[in-house]
Amino acid sequence: NVGGPQINAPGLMVDSREDRWDAGYCGYYTLTNTTAEPIEWALRIEVEGEINNSWNCERSGASGLVVFTGAGWNQVIPPMQQADFGFCADL
């Protein structure tokens, strides 16, 4: 444990892309630890619609302001390494 999850931690670079269609969308996220220390990550995202599926993460809810954290095995990102997660939502 590195002191608990840090929401939008300094040194955590977030890349995302989205696939969107009439009834919903999926968001794909790659987190990169750009620091020399491990980061226990958490990310706060404003979710449009309602999440019906998520992967490689735990989450605090299904809509609105949702906090995503690691799924245990990817909770701590080593220095200069990456973790991926994502979700799909109905609109």
Order of alpha helices (4+ residues) and beta strands (2+ residues): beta-beta-beta-beta-beta-beta-beta-beta-beta
